[in-house]
Amino acid sequence: MKLVFWHWFLLFVTLVPSSLGLTSDGLALLALSKNLMLPNNISSNWNASNATPCKWNSVTCDKRGNVISLDLTSSGISGSLGPEIGHLEYLQVLSLSDNNISGSIPPELGNCNMLEQLDLSQNFLSGQIPASMGNLKKLSLLSLYSNSLSGAIPKELFKNQFMEKVYLHSNQLSGSIPFSGEMKSLRSLWLHENMLSGVLPDSICNCTKLEELYLLDNQLGGDLPKNLSDIKGLRIFDATTNNFTGEIPFSFEKNCKLEIFILSFNQIRGEIPKWLGNCSSLTQLAFVNNSLSGQIPPAVGLLRNITYLLLSQNNLSGPIPPEIGNCRLLLWLELDANQLEGTVPKELANLRNLQKLFLFENRLTGDFPEDIWSIQSLQSVLIYRNGFTGKLPSVLAELKLLQNITLFDNFFTGAIPPGLGANSHLVEVDFTNNSFVGGIPPNICSGKTLRILDLGSNHLTGSIPSGVVDCPSLERLIVQDNSFSGHIPEFRNCMGLNYIDLSHNGFAGPVPPNVFSNCHCLVQIRPQANSLNVSIPGFRDCTNLGIIDLSYNTFSDKTPPKYVYCVRCNGRKGGSFT
């Protein structure tokens, strides 16, 4: 019926003199606008009394008056794309990206066989990609990303020898990648954030001009193609979060152009290839959460442009190569959750741009190099669950960008630098289970951003400074198993505080009234095993409080406060109190 209707429509247009109305392209655009809701600044300009649409907003014509471009990018359009689009037979550019268009892609779009650039990205399109789009043999740009398209990618779409850029990411596409090796001009292929499965076809190696290949966040599996290195100009290969297995079978021995090489969250095994040292252009190398084994090759020290080196959550062993210190542009070094041994090489202090240092959960030992603490760009240092020894230097207090320092389960000794936090905006400090002595730095919350302060299981003394109890961002305070003394201070301004562990210290009572009057988020407090002699008052405003452990104190008033579930009260497992 649609073909019959359009036949009579074209016959009518042919019989009516051009001076009495629009060209067929103009009438097709007006027909489109009935379902494709245009904003007033465009629709008011699309005038049916014009001879041609060539002066309409967002429309471009050739010298013969044929519409060759319709660009309505970011125009606030809604509605749907109708079949009338198929009658713009000279159309070369169609861009409707970043709008609110819904519905499906009309199969009639495949009739626009002059189309070179098609961009329907960032809309609300659904349904399948029509197989008829395989008829667009001149198409060099296809951009359909950030929609809700589903179903398989039509194999006809991947037989275009002129296609250069394909952006299908952030949809719900499924099935396999339908490569046939005919896309000789392909430079960019973005397929990430879909539900694609199957293997990465060997035929992709025929796309010798390919530069960007994004496959992350799919369900692809099997071995990687052995001949992937035939793509000499490949710059970006990101296959994060798939099910790829086997070893890395290809080798860029010469003229490696790789800039980003990411295989994180797969099941890759074997050793880290030594040929990576040939890829001097690499800026990002990430193999997080795989089954890689063996040692980190010293060849990584040849990566002079590397900014992200992420090798965590594998089975890597042996020492950290001191050659990593040659990677002077490195911002993020992540070697955690492996089986690395030995000491941290002092050469890492050469990484003067380093922001993130993650070495936790390894078997590293010895004194942590003092010069690393002088890297002024440091933001996060996570080195917990190792065997580090030694003291923290006072220069640590000079790190103005430091936000997170997590050292728990090591053997650090000495005092916590008294100026820690005075010059930075600390967010998390965790020194649990070390052998620190002295007191809590008084300015540790000077930046007013501290959320977690965990200093449990050390040999700390003194009282909790006012700068901590007045910290407005504090959520967790854990100082159990130390030698703190004095009264429990008043937590007056810690509005978000939800967990306090003061147990196994020397705090004594009486406790000041309204000690927790503003802690509306408080869920648990554990002051057991102290020397408190009067029940903790001020719980009436702590309406979310669920657990309190008052055991092993010396209370004279044994009446529990309201709104508290007492887990252990004076050595007695108690029930609910209202």
Secondary structure, DSSP 8 states (H G I E B T S, - for coil): -HHHHHHHHHHHHHHS-GGGS--HHHHHHHHHHTTEE--HHHHTT--TTSS-STTSTTEEE-TTS-EEEEE-TTS--EEE--GGGGG-TT--EEE--SSEEEE---GGGGG-TT--EEE--SSEEEE---GGGGG-TT--EEE--SSEEEEE--GGGGG-TT--EEE--SSEEEE-----S--TT--EEE--SSEEEE---GGGGG-TT--EEE--SSEEEEE--TTGGG-TT--EEE--SSEEEE-------SS---SEEE--SSEEEE---GGGGG-TT--EEE--SSEEEEE--GGGGG-TT--EEE--SSEEEE---GGGGG-TT--EEE--SSEEEE---GGGGG-TT--EEE--SSEEEEE--GGGGG-TT--EEE--SSEEEEE--GGGGG-TT--EEE--SSEEEEE--TTTTSSS---EEE--SSEEEE---TTTTTTS---EEE--SSEEEE---HHHHT-TT--EEE--SSEEEE------S-TT--EEE--SSEEBS---TTTTTT-TT--EEE--SSB--S-----TT-TT--EEE--SS--S-----TTEEEEEBTTB---EE-
